[in-house]
């Protein structure tokens, strides 16, 4: 299980998201709480949102300037799913990582990408097996036999 603390700016700088990003058992979860960035007094309830790996286009770990400002970027393939998460801008969620957790954050991003690649490979293998089991010429044979059967019926009725 990989877990890292995250934070992000919300509401165009007037709010702040703080939470944890977890990855375990091929599930990516974001647990977070929002508060106002000015005084930090107004807080939302703690929420947990699961992010399906199929909804992600990619996940990237960025070191930041001189390796001092690490972050994880979740690039979504589905804009509707991305819009349900706070701090998402143009289907990209940028999560700042504390400097001392940068190694775990990089490992988390690598594990998510590895799992996504494994799922895509398994899906392709099942598609190949399904398509290999089918006779590719069966549709052509049926189409070729259909006009011949119609012409035989027509000639037998005359």
N, C-alpha and C positions, 0 to 999 in steps of 0.2 A: 504494500500500500504506500502510495506517495501522497504527501500532504504538504502544502506550502501556504503561508500567510500571504494575502493579497490585499491591495487597495487600489482604488481608482477614483477619478474625479467624475461627479455626476452633475446633472442639472446646470451645465455650462459653468462649472466651477463653484456653484453655490452649495453643492452637496458633496459628500464623500462616501464611498462604499468601502467597507472593511469586512474581511472575511477569510475563508479558507477555501482552497481549491484542492479537491481530493480525486485520486484516480486509483480504483481498485476493482478487480473482477470485471474488467472491460467497461466500467461505468465512470463517467466524469461528472462530478458533482460540485456545485458552487454553493457554499453556505455563506450568507452575507447579511449585513445590517447596514442601513444607510443612516447618515446623520447630516446635520447642516454643517458646512465648513467654517462658518463664521464663529459660532460659540461652541458647537458640538453638543448642545443641550437637547435638541429635538432628534429623537432616534426612532427609527422604524422597528417593527418587530423583526426577529431573526427569521430569515427565509432560506429555504433550501431548494435549489433547482437542479434537476438532472439534465445534462446536455448529451443527447444521443450522438454517438460517434458519426452516424450517417449525416447529421446536420452540419458537421464541420467540413470545410474545404481543406483546412490544414491548421496546425498549431505550430507556433514558432517561438523559440526562446531567443531573446535579444539581450546582448550584454549591456548595451547602452554606452554612453560616452566613457571611454577608458575603463570599461567594465564596472563602473560605479553605480549605474542606474539600470539594473536588470529588470526585465519585464517579460511576460508571456503574452503573446497575441493569439487570440482565437479568431480565425477567419471562418465565417459561417457561409455555407452554401445556400442556406435558406434564410431569406431576409425576415420572414414572419417569425421564425424561431429566435432570431437574433434580437428582434425588437422587444421580445418579452423580458430580456435581461437589461438591468439598469447599466448605464455607462457605455452602452454599445453605440458606436458611431459608424455608419456606412457598413454595417454587417461585420464590424471588427470590434472585438472587446480587448482593450489593452489593460492588462493588470500589472501594476508595479509590484515588485518582489523585494523584500528586505535583502540587503546585501549579503548577510550571513546565511541566507537560504538559497543563494543562486545556484549552487551545485544540485540541490534537490529539485529546484525548478527546472533546470536543464534536463535532469533525468526524467522528471515527470513528462515534459514535452516529448522527449525521445520515446518513452514508453507508450504514450498515446499514439504517436505516429507509427510506431512498430505494430501496435494492435490494430490500427486502421488498415495498414498494409496487409496484415494477416487476414483480416475480414474480407478485404477486396480480393485477395488471392483465393480464399475459400469460395467466395461467390463465383469467381471466374472458373475455378475448377468444377464446381457443380454445374455451371452453364455448359462447359465443354463436355462433361459426361452426359448431360441431358441431350445436347445436340448431336453427340456422337452415337447415341443409342437410336436416334431417329434415322430413317432411311431418307437421304436427301432427294432421291429420285422418285419417291412414292407420289408426291404431288404432280410431278410431270407425267408419270405413268397414268394416273387417274385422269388428268386433263387430256392425254392422248387417247385414252380408251373411251371417253365420253362422246366425242363426235362420231367415232366408229360405231358405237352402240346405237346412237340415234339414226345413223344411216342404215344400219341393219334392220331396225324396226320399220323404217320407212320403206325399204325394199321388200320386206316380208308382207307388208300390208297391201302392196300393189299386186 
